[in-house]
Amino acid sequence: MWFILALILFFATILEAITTLPLVLIVLLCVAVIFEKTWIFALAFFMGLLLDLFQLRNLGQTSLFFIVFLIVVLLYEGKFEIKTNPFVFLSTFVGTFFYLIFFGYNYVFGQALVSSIIAVLLFKALSVKRKVQSEKLQLKA
């Protein structure tokens, strides 16, 4: 599972440097919702720095956005069931919308919609993979 996550993050970083879709934000959101661990904030920080280097921005802008966004999303864990497709869709839409506005991209609504669809598909795939992996661990025990 960790190898797959590392591979997804690597390709998302490369593709985000080429396209305007915030794929790293999508991956970070899906990983944060599925795992709910604190190491995700360190990962968001370093991925943001890497993206800032690739896109020639001031260092820390993307990291700050990623961390604030993940904190806001995880704050809703107590009020809402965050491990659902509608929550992933809406939170990705809102996060992508503000990300694209903050960094000055065009066609914000369409890109936010496409990003939300990609996020739901990735969330479903990672959820199934994690469920299968946990069932294998239970069978071994």
Secondary structure, 3 states (H helix, E strand, C coil): CHHHHHHHHHHHHHHHHHCCCCHHHHHHHHHHHHHCCCHHHHHHHHHHHHHHHHCCCCCCHHHHHHHHHHHHHHHCCCCCCCCCHHHHHHHHHHHHHHHHHHCCCCCHHHHHHHHHHHHHHHHHHHHHHHHHHHHHHHHHC
